[in-house]
Amino acid sequence: MKRRNVVRLAIAAGLVVVAAVAAGASADRSSVDRDSYGNPGGVAPREAWAWTQLISDPAHPGQVTQVRLVTPDATCPFIDITTPAGGERHHMVVESVVSQYPTDATVCTWRVPLNATKAQIDSKTSGVPIRPNNSGVVPLPTWGAGQRPGNIAVIGDTGCRIPSGGKPQDCDKVKSWPFPQVARSAARRPDTPDLVVHTGDYIYRSRPGDEPTQYCGDQSTNERTWGCLVADLFEPAERLFAAAPFVFVRGNHETCDRNGAVWFRYQANEPSVSPCVNFSPPIRVAAGSLGLLVMDTSCASDGANPNCGVPQVQTVATTQFNHINNTLVGSGDDFLLTHDPIWTIDDVTAGGNPEWLDQRLAAAVTATTAGQLSSQIRLVLSGHVHIYQMLDFGGLVSPHRPPQITVGSSGTELLPKTWTDASLIGKNVDGQPVGHLITHSQFGYAVLRDVTGPTWNLRYFDRAGHLVKGTNCNLVGAEFPNCL
C-alpha cells in the first residue's frame, strides 16, 4: 500500500526533489500522493529533523534544555543562540555518525542556556533541508525562573499498528490512524502547549513490507529504523514539534527486542549507540519548578515480554521506586511518568469487579521502604492501555495514592470499554476503593493546565480538539472531584 504526500516525488538519477515534501507535510494523508520507499527506484528524501527535548543531568540538577538534530549528513551544522547578553554561535556536537540513511542518521545536539530567548540552527550550514522549521528555529521553554509550564499537552501510544498477524491500521488514512489529526489539534487547541509529554510507544511495526514509505526501510527487515520514527512520529506530529519542547517516556515497544536501538540512539535522555539495556534508571527532568520523574517501565508490560527478564521486574521496580521516593522527588510538585500504569482499569471480571494494571508495579510500590509513593508526587501519568482514563482514590492520605492518569489513545487501535464507570466507584483497585473514574475509548490527547498555586486542571480533547464532556477536572489534594 502506498503512502501519500502533496506531490509525487520526482526521482531522476538518484536525486530527490525534497522541497515538495517539506511543503506538503501537514496535508491529510488520505488526499495526497507519495512515493513508496520500498518500490524499485524509491529514494528516501534527504532531510534533517530538529526538536527540543528536556533532559536530566545529575551534574546540573535544574532544568536542562537540549536541541537535537538528526541528519543524513556526516557533519553537524552551527546553531545560533540569543540571550539577554547577546548572540552565541556554536558548532553542534556529533553524538553518533550516519551509517546508512534512512536506517541510521547522524545525531547532533546542543544544550541551550536557561536564559536563551531564541535558538536557530543555521540552515546554510546544513547540507539538507531542516524540518519542521525550514529556517532552523526550534521552540524553547516559555516559563521563567521558578515557574512551571502553563499548558502541558499529553499524548501516548501514537504509532500506526502493523501487527505480525491480522489486519493493520491503514497508515494512509487519518480515519484509520488519527495521530496526524490528534497532533495538529494538540499543537493549537485549546492553546499552543508550553511542553509536550509523550507517554511512550512510537513504532508499532511488527513485520516488514507493509506500508512501505520513502522513509521506512524497504521490503526487508527494516521495520524499525530512524526512517520509521520519522514516518510514524516526526512527520505526523510536525506542527507539535515546531510548537514546544518534548519529554519522552520509553514504552514496551521500545524494548531491546523491538525498537530499543532507535530509542537509545535518538530519543533517550542520553543518545547512545551502546548496546540496548532493558532496565534504565529513573531520572528527574526539571520543567522549571515542576519535577517530571521519568521511570522506565518498558519491561513491565503485563509480563508479555519474555526477553526482558520478567521475574526481575518487581525487584527492579521496588529499587527504582525507592530511588524516586528518597532521591528524585523535589520540594515542589512532582509528576511520576511511566509508560506502564500502576493502577489503570482495563477490564472487569464476570462479577463486575475491576481488573487493573500493573500488579507487579503496584506490588513494587507496596514493597518500598515507605510502602507508598512519596506524598510529593501529585499524579501518575502513563500510557500503554489504549484509552483515556482519570482514576483517583478519593484523596486517600494513608497510604498516599496519587491519581492515575492514562493517555494511551492518541493513534494506535483503541481498547474497547467494557464497563460503566459509575458501577466501579467504591470497588477496590489494589486494595483501595475507587473514588472517581472517567474513561473514554476515544482518540485524543490530554492537557494539564497550571491554574494557581498547587492546583492543576486536567482536560481531555478529542482528535479534532474539542473538549470531551465531563473531563474538565481540577486537582484538589490527591483527587479530581466535581468534574464538568
C-alpha positions as CSV (number, residue, x, y, z in Angstrom):
1,M,0.0,0.0,0.0
2,K,1.5,3.4,-1.0
3,R,1.8,6.3,1.4
4,R,1.0,9.7,0.1
5,N,2.1,13.3,0.1
6,V,1.2,16.6,-1.6
7,V,3.1,15.9,-4.9
8,R,4.7,12.8,-6.3
9,L,8.4,12.9,-5.7
10,A,10.4,13.4,-8.8
11,I,13.2,10.8,-9.0
12,A,16.0,11.2,-11.6
13,A,19.5,9.8,-11.5
14,G,19.0,9.1,-7.8
15,L,18.2,12.7,-6.9
16,V,15.1,13.6,-4.9
17,V,13.2,16.9,-5.0
18,V,12.6,17.4,-1.3
19,A,11.1,20.8,-1.4
20,A,7.7,19.3,-2.2
21,V,7.9,17.0,0.8
22,A,8.6,19.9,3.2
23,A,5.8,22.0,1.7
24,G,3.2,19.3,2.0
25,A,4.0,17.5,5.2
26,S,0.9,18.7,7.0
27,A,-1.6,17.7,4.4
28,D,-4.2,15.0,5.0
29,R,-2.7,11.7,4.0
30,S,-5.9,10.4,2.6
31,S,-5.9,13.1,-0.2
32,V,-2.4,13.4,-1.4
33,D,0.3,11.4,-3.3
34,R,3.5,9.9,-2.0
35,D,6.1,7.5,-3.5
36,S,6.9,4.2,-1.7
37,Y,10.5,3.8,-0.4
38,G,10.1,0.1,-0.8
39,N,9.3,0.4,-4.6
40,P,12.0,-0.1,-7.1
41,G,13.9,3.1,-7.6
42,G,12.5,4.7,-4.5
43,V,14.8,7.1,-2.6
44,A,14.2,8.5,0.9
45,P,14.1,12.3,1.0
46,R,17.4,13.6,2.4
47,E,16.3,16.0,5.1
48,A,17.1,16.7,8.7
49,W,14.7,16.9,11.7
50,A,15.2,19.2,14.7
51,W,13.4,19.3,18.0
52,T,13.8,20.5,21.6
53,Q,14.0,18.0,24.5
54,L,14.1,18.5,28.2
55,I,16.7,16.1,29.7
56,S,18.3,15.2,33.0
57,D,21.9,15.7,34.1
58,P,22.9,14.8,37.7
59,A,25.7,17.4,37.4
60,H,23.1,20.1,36.6
61,P,20.0,19.3,38.8
62,G,18.0,22.2,37.4
63,Q,16.3,22.4,34.0
64,V,18.4,21.2,31.1
65,T,17.2,22.1,27.6
66,Q,18.7,20.3,24.6
67,V,18.3,20.9,20.9
68,R,18.6,17.8,18.8
69,L,19.0,17.4,15.1
70,V,19.1,14.2,13.1
71,T,20.5,14.4,9.6
72,P,21.7,12.2,6.8
73,D,24.9,14.4,6.7
74,A,28.0,13.1,8.4
75,T,28.7,16.5,10.0
76,C,26.6,18.8,12.2
77,P,25.5,22.4,11.4
78,F,26.0,25.5,13.5
79,I,23.4,26.8,15.9
80,D,22.8,30.5,16.9
81,I,21.6,31.2,20.4
82,T,20.2,34.6,21.5
83,T,20.4,35.5,25.2
84,P,20.0,38.9,27.0
85,A,23.7,39.3,26.9
86,G,23.8,38.9,23.1
87,G,24.3,36.2,20.5
88,E,26.3,33.0,20.6
89,R,27.3,30.7,17.8
90,H,28.2,27.1,18.3
91,H,29.0,24.0,16.2
92,M,26.5,21.3,17.3
93,V,28.0,18.2,18.9
94,V,28.1,15.0,17.0
95,E,26.7,12.2,19.2
96,S,26.8,9.4,16.6
97,V,27.6,9.2,12.9
98,V,25.5,8.1,9.9
99,S,25.9,4.6,8.6
100,Q,23.2,4.1,6.0
101,Y,20.3,6.6,5.7
102,P,17.4,6.2,6.5
103,T,18.3,3.2,8.5
104,D,20.6,5.4,10.6
105,A,21.4,9.1,10.7
106,T,23.8,11.5,12.4
107,V,22.6,12.8,15.8
108,C,23.7,16.4,16.7
109,T,23.0,18.1,20.0
110,W,23.4,21.4,21.8
111,R,22.4,22.4,25.3
112,V,20.7,25.8,25.4
113,P,21.3,28.1,28.4
114,L,18.3,28.8,30.7
115,N,18.1,32.5,29.7
116,A,18.1,31.8,26.0
117,T,15.3,33.6,24.1
118,K,15.9,32.1,20.7
119,A,17.7,29.1,19.2
120,Q,18.1,28.7,15.4
121,I,20.1,26.1,13.6
122,D,21.9,27.8,10.7
123,S,20.3,26.1,7.7
124,K,23.0,27.4,5.4
125,T,25.5,25.1,7.2
126,S,23.2,22.1,6.8
127,G,23.6,20.1,3.7
128,V,19.9,19.2,3.6
129,P,16.6,21.0,4.4
130,I,15.6,21.2,8.0
131,R,12.2,20.3,9.3
132,P,9.8,21.2,11.0
133,N,11.0,24.8,10.5
134,N,13.0,25.3,7.3
135,S,14.7,28.3,8.9
136,G,16.0,26.1,11.6
137,V,14.2,27.8,14.5
138,V,13.4,25.5,17.4
139,P,11.0,26.1,20.3
140,L,12.3,27.0,23.8
141,P,10.7,26.8,27.2
142,T,8.3,29.7,27.7
143,W,8.2,29.7,31.5
144,G,10.6,31.8,33.6
145,A,12.9,31.0,36.5
146,G,11.0,29.5,39.4
147,Q,7.9,28.9,37.2
148,R,6.5,25.9,35.5
149,P,4.9,25.2,32.1
150,G,1.3,26.6,32.0
151,N,-0.1,24.2,29.4
152,I,1.2,20.6,29.0
153,A,-0.1,18.5,26.1
154,V,0.0,14.8,26.8
155,I,-0.1,12.2,24.0
156,G,0.7,8.5,24.0
157,D,0.7,5.2,22.1
158,T,0.7,7.1,18.8
159,G,2.2,4.7,16.2
160,C,0.4,3.1,13.3
161,R,-0.3,-0.5,14.2
162,I,1.1,-3.1,11.8
163,P,0.9,-6.4,13.7
164,S,2.8,-9.6,12.9
165,G,-0.6,-11.1,12.0
166,G,-4.0,-9.8,11.4
167,K,-5.3,-6.6,9.8
168,P,-3.1,-3.5,10.2
169,Q,-4.3,0.1,10.5
170,D,-4.3,2.0,7.2
171,C,-1.5,4.4,7.8
172,D,-2.5,6.5,4.8
173,K,-5.9,7.4,6.1
174,V,-6.5,9.7,9.1
175,K,-9.8,7.9,9.7
176,S,-7.9,4.7,10.4
177,W,-4.8,6.2,12.0
178,P,-5.8,9.6,13.5
179,F,-2.5,10.6,15.1
180,P,-1.7,13.2,12.4
181,Q,-5.0,14.9,13.2
182,V,-4.5,14.5,17.0
183,A,-1.1,16.1,16.8
184,R,-2.3,19.0,14.7
185,S,-5.1,19.6,17.2
186,A,-2.8,19.3,20.2
187,A,-0.5,21.9,18.7
188,R,-3.1,24.7,18.8
189,R,-6.2,23.7,20.9
190,P,-7.1,24.9,23.4
191,D,-3.8,26.8,23.3
192,T,-0.3,26.3,22.0
193,P,1.4,24.0,24.5
194,D,4.4,25.0,26.5
195,L,5.5,21.4,26.8
196,V,4.6,18.1,25.3
197,V,4.8,14.8,27.2
198,H,4.7,11.5,25.2
199,T,3.9,8.5,27.4
200,G,5.6,6.0,25.0
201,D,5.1,3.6,22.1
202,Y,6.2,5.3,18.9
203,I,6.6,2.5,16.4
204,Y,4.1,-0.4,16.2
205,R,5.5,-2.1,13.1
206,S,5.9,-5.8,13.8
207,R,6.6,-7.0,10.3
208,P,8.4,-5.6,7.3
209,G,7.0,-5.0,3.9
210,D,3.6,-3.5,4.9
211,E,3.0,0.2,4.5
212,P,6.4,0.9,2.9
213,T,7.3,4.6,2.7
214,Q,10.2,6.6,1.3
215,Y,11.4,6.8,4.9
216,C,10.7,3.5,6.5
217,G,13.0,0.8,5.2
218,D,12.3,-1.4,2.2
219,Q,10.9,-4.9,1.7
220,S,13.4,-6.4,4.2
221,T,13.8,-6.3,8.0
222,N,14.0,-2.5,8.3
223,E,10.6,-2.1,10.0
224,R,12.2,-0.3,13.0
225,T,14.6,2.4,11.9
226,W,15.2,6.2,12.1
227,G,13.1,6.4,8.9
228,C,10.2,4.6,10.6
229,L,10.4,7.1,13.5
230,V,10.1,9.9,11.0
231,A,7.2,8.3,9.3
232,D,5.3,7.4,12.5
233,L,6.2,10.2,14.8
234,F,8.0,13.3,13.4
235,E,6.2,13.8,10.2
236,P,2.6,13.4,11.5
237,A,3.5,15.5,14.6
238,E,5.4,18.1,12.6
239,R,3.4,21.1,14.0
240,L,3.6,19.8,17.5
241,F,7.4,19.5,17.3
242,A,7.5,23.1,16.0
243,A,5.4,24.3,18.9
244,A,7.0,23.1,22.1
245,P,9.8,21.1,23.8
246,F,9.2,17.4,24.4
247,V,9.7,14.9,27.2
248,F,9.8,11.3,26.0
249,V,8.9,8.1,28.0
250,R,10.1,4.7,27.0
251,G,7.3,2.2,26.2
252,N,7.1,-1.5,25.8
253,H,7.5,-1.1,22.0
254,E,11.0,0.4,22.8
255,T,12.3,-2.8,24.5
256,C,15.6,-4.2,23.1
257,D,13.8,-6.9,21.0
258,R,11.7,-4.2,19.4
259,N,12.6,-0.6,18.9
260,G,15.2,-0.3,21.6
261,A,18.1,0.6,19.4
262,V,16.2,3.5,17.8
263,W,15.0,4.7,21.3
264,F,18.5,4.9,22.7
265,R,20.1,6.4,19.6
266,Y,17.6,9.2,19.1
267,Q,15.1,9.7,22.0
268,A,16.7,8.6,25.2
269,N,17.9,11.0,27.9
270,E,21.5,10.4,26.7
271,P,21.5,9.4,23.0
272,S,23.9,6.5,22.5
273,V,24.8,3.7,20.1
274,S,25.9,1.5,23.0
275,P,24.2,-1.9,23.4
276,C,20.5,-1.6,24.4
277,V,19.7,-2.3,28.1
278,N,16.3,-3.4,29.4
279,F,16.2,-1.5,32.6
280,S,17.4,2.1,32.6
281,P,17.4,4.1,35.8
282,P,14.7,6.6,36.7
283,I,15.6,10.3,36.1
284,R,14.3,13.7,37.3
285,V,13.6,16.0,34.4
286,A,13.0,19.5,35.6
287,A,10.4,21.7,33.8
288,G,11.1,24.8,35.8
289,S,9.7,24.2,39.3
290,L,7.8,21.1,38.1
291,G,9.6,17.8,38.5
292,L,8.9,15.0,35.9
293,L,10.1,11.7,37.4
294,V,10.6,9.5,34.4
295,M,10.6,5.8,35.1
296,D,11.4,3.1,32.5
297,T,8.6,0.5,32.8
298,S,9.1,-0.8,29.3
299,C,9.7,-4.3,30.6
300,A,6.7,-4.4,32.9
301,S,4.2,-4.8,30.0
302,D,2.0,-7.2,31.9
303,G,4.6,-9.9,31.7
304,A,4.1,-10.2,28.0
305,N,7.8,-9.8,27.0
306,P,9.9,-12.9,28.0
307,N,13.1,-11.3,26.7
308,C,13.0,-8.6,29.4
309,G,13.7,-11.0,32.3
310,V,10.2,-10.6,33.6
311,P,10.9,-12.1,37.1
312,Q,13.2,-9.2,37.7
313,V,10.5,-6.6,37.0
314,Q,9.1,-6.3,40.6
315,T,12.5,-6.4,42.2
316,V,14.0,-3.7,39.9
317,A,10.8,-1.6,40.2
318,T,11.0,-1.6,44.0
319,T,14.6,-0.4,43.9
320,Q,13.6,2.3,41.4
321,F,10.6,3.4,43.4
322,N,12.8,3.7,46.5
323,H,15.2,5.8,44.5
324,I,12.4,8.1,43.3
325,N,11.0,8.5,46.8
326,N,14.3,9.1,48.5
327,T,16.4,10.9,45.9
328,L,14.4,12.3,43.0
329,V,11.4,14.0,44.5
330,G,11.7,17.7,45.0
331,S,10.2,20.4,47.1
332,G,7.5,21.4,44.6
333,D,5.1,19.4,42.6
334,D,6.2,16.2,41.0
335,F,4.6,14.0,38.4
336,L,5.6,10.4,38.0
337,L,5.8,9.4,34.3
338,T,5.6,5.7,33.4
339,H,4.6,4.0,30.3
340,D,3.1,1.0,32.0
341,P,0.5,2.4,34.5
342,I,0.3,1.3,38.1
343,W,-3.5,1.4,38.7
344,T,-5.3,1.7,35.3
345,I,-8.6,-0.3,35.0
346,D,-8.6,-2.1,31.7
347,D,-11.5,-4.6,32.1
348,V,-14.0,-6.1,34.6
349,T,-14.4,-9.6,35.9
350,A,-17.5,-11.7,35.4
351,G,-18.7,-10.5,38.8
352,G,-18.3,-6.8,37.7
353,N,-15.1,-6.1,39.7
354,P,-12.3,-4.0,38.1
355,E,-9.3,-5.6,36.6
356,W,-6.3,-3.3,36.5
357,L,-2.6,-2.8,35.5
358,D,0.0,-3.3,36.6
359,Q,0.0,-5.6,39.6
360,R,3.8,-6.0,39.6
361,L,4.3,-2.3,39.8
362,A,1.7,-1.9,42.5
363,A,3.4,-4.7,44.5
364,A,6.7,-2.9,44.0
365,V,5.3,0.3,45.4
366,T,4.0,-1.6,48.5
367,A,7.4,-3.2,48.9
368,T,9.2,0.2,49.2
369,T,10.6,1.4,52.5
370,A,7.8,3.9,52.7
371,G,5.2,1.4,51.5
372,Q,3.8,4.1,49.2
373,L,4.8,6.7,46.6
374,S,6.1,10.0,48.1
375,S,3.5,12.5,49.1
376,Q,5.2,15.0,46.8
377,I,4.0,13.0,43.8
378,R,0.8,14.7,42.7
379,L,-0.2,12.3,40.0
380,V,1.0,9.3,37.9
381,L,0.9,9.9,34.2
382,S,1.0,6.8,31.9
383,G,0.1,5.2,28.6
384,H,0.1,1.6,27.4
385,V,-3.6,0.9,27.8
386,H,-5.2,2.3,24.7
387,I,-7.8,4.5,26.4
388,Y,-8.1,7.8,28.2
389,Q,-8.7,7.4,31.9
390,M,-8.7,9.5,35.1
391,L,-8.8,7.4,38.2
392,D,-8.4,8.5,41.8
393,F,-8.9,7.1,45.2
394,G,-10.9,9.8,46.8
395,G,-8.0,11.8,48.2
396,L,-6.5,8.8,50.1
397,V,-4.0,10.1,52.5
398,S,-2.5,6.9,54.1
399,P,-1.0,5.3,52.2
400,H,-0.6,8.2,49.8
401,R,-2.0,7.2,46.4
402,P,-2.0,9.9,43.7
403,P,-4.4,9.9,40.8
404,Q,-3.6,7.6,37.9
405,I,-3.9,9.4,34.5
406,T,-3.7,7.2,31.4
407,V,-3.3,8.7,27.9
408,G,-2.8,5.8,25.5
409,S,-5.3,6.9,23.0
410,S,-3.5,9.2,20.5
411,G,-3.2,7.0,17.4
412,T,-2.9,3.2,17.7
413,E,-6.0,1.0,17.8
414,L,-8.2,1.6,20.9
415,L,-9.1,-0.8,23.7
416,P,-12.9,-1.3,23.9
417,K,-14.5,-0.1,27.1
418,T,-16.4,-3.0,28.6
419,W,-17.8,-1.3,31.8
420,T,-19.7,1.6,33.1
421,D,-17.5,3.9,35.2
422,A,-20.2,4.6,37.8
423,S,-20.6,0.9,38.5
424,L,-16.9,0.7,39.6
425,I,-16.9,3.6,42.1
426,G,-16.2,2.2,45.6
427,K,-14.8,-1.1,44.3
428,N,-11.2,-2.0,45.1
429,V,-8.2,-1.5,42.9
430,D,-5.0,-2.7,44.6
431,G,-6.9,-2.9,48.0
432,Q,-8.3,0.6,47.9
433,P,-11.8,1.8,46.7
434,V,-12.1,3.8,43.6
435,G,-13.1,7.5,44.3
436,H,-13.6,9.0,40.9
437,L,-13.3,7.3,37.5
438,I,-13.6,8.8,33.9
439,T,-12.8,6.5,31.0
440,H,-13.1,7.2,27.2
441,S,-12.3,4.8,24.4
442,Q,-11.9,7.7,22.1
443,F,-8.9,9.1,20.2
444,G,-7.4,12.3,21.6
445,Y,-5.0,14.0,23.9
446,A,-5.0,15.4,27.4
447,V,-4.0,18.9,28.6
448,L,-2.7,19.7,32.1
449,R,-3.0,23.4,32.9
450,D,-1.3,25.2,35.7
451,V,-4.1,27.1,37.4
452,T,-2.8,28.7,40.6
453,G,-0.6,27.5,43.5
454,P,-0.9,23.7,43.9
455,T,-3.9,23.5,41.5
456,W,-3.8,21.7,38.2
457,N,-6.6,21.5,35.7
458,L,-6.9,18.3,33.6
459,R,-9.0,18.1,30.4
460,Y,-9.3,15.6,27.6
461,F,-9.8,16.6,24.0
462,D,-10.9,14.6,21.0
463,R,-9.0,14.2,17.8
464,A,-10.4,17.4,16.4
465,G,-9.5,19.4,19.5
466,H,-13.0,19.5,21.1
467,L,-13.3,19.2,24.9
468,V,-14.8,15.8,25.8
469,K,-17.8,16.5,28.1
470,G,-17.2,15.5,31.7
471,T,-13.4,15.6,31.6
472,N,-12.8,19.1,32.9
473,C,-11.3,18.4,36.3
474,N,-9.3,20.3,38.9
475,L,-6.8,18.6,41.1
476,V,-7.7,19.1,44.8
477,G,-5.2,17.3,47.1
478,A,-5.0,13.8,45.7
479,E,-8.3,13.7,43.8
480,F,-10.2,15.3,40.9
481,P,-13.7,15.9,42.4
482,N,-16.5,17.7,40.6
483,C,-15.5,17.2,37.0
484,L,-17.6,19.1,34.4
